[in-house]
Amino acid sequence: MAGQDILLVFDTDNVAVITMRNGENKFSVDFIDSFMRILDEVEKNPDCKALITRGEGKFFSSGLDIGWIRSQEKGTLNRYHDKLWTLYKRILTFSVPTVAVINGHAFSDGAFLALVHDYRVMRSDRGYISWPEVHFKLPFVHMMNIFMAKLPPGKSQTEVIVYGKRFDAKTAKELALVDVTVEESQLLPQAKSIVQSIFKVGPLDRSTLNMMKRDVYGRYLEEKSKL
């Protein structure tokens, strides 16, 4: 299935591969709606075993469109953040294993998109991951819970959240932001290898997997933290 900004392909191993292909893949209400429709298609396929999300070229996703955000009224921004929170929650508890392939830069909302996947594979020789909101005087609103759910306390949270530093692949792995770093040519093969390793133990029931994820992350999803 193809869209203007997002392409969905089911490979021969019944793995869904989502490719964001709109340059920097900046987020908007329309982009989020398109992504949600793609996830609907993934869930409708009973044979789909896993989901891989990636970008193209220099960017996984630059995420937040600062110019657009600053030009919107409060009502529009609230709608945007509500939709974004719904997207993140859906991926965080998705009923099949998920892997983000960070092929290039991942910033702000785009970095969150990677973080809510079960696993993250990052290109070793190019690209940064960062949440620079502190430098733009932008609070994280209710997205802070994602950090609490996915990042270990201590240095990782200080460097990532408080100071908004940007990290190359090596440092991102040290801070537990990503699981594996590989050369560009090995990004997709590595992601598929992770999927294969999961199913070596045996098949996974979708409803049970969803329940397990909700058990792990439920307390972070119940209430949207506000800063």
Buried (B, 14 or more C-beta within 10 A) or exposed (E): EEBEBBBBEBEEEBBBBBBBBBBBBBBBBEBBEBBEEBBEBBBEEEEBBBBBBBBBEEBBBBBBBBEBBEEBEEEEBEEBBEBBBEBBBBBBBBBBBBBBBBBBBBBBBBBBBBBBBBBBBBBBEBBBBBBBBBEEEBEBBBBBBBBBBBBEEEEBBEBBBEEBBBBBBEBBBEBBBBBBBBEEEBBBEBBBBBBEEBEEEEEBEEEEBBBEBEEEBEEBBEEBBEE
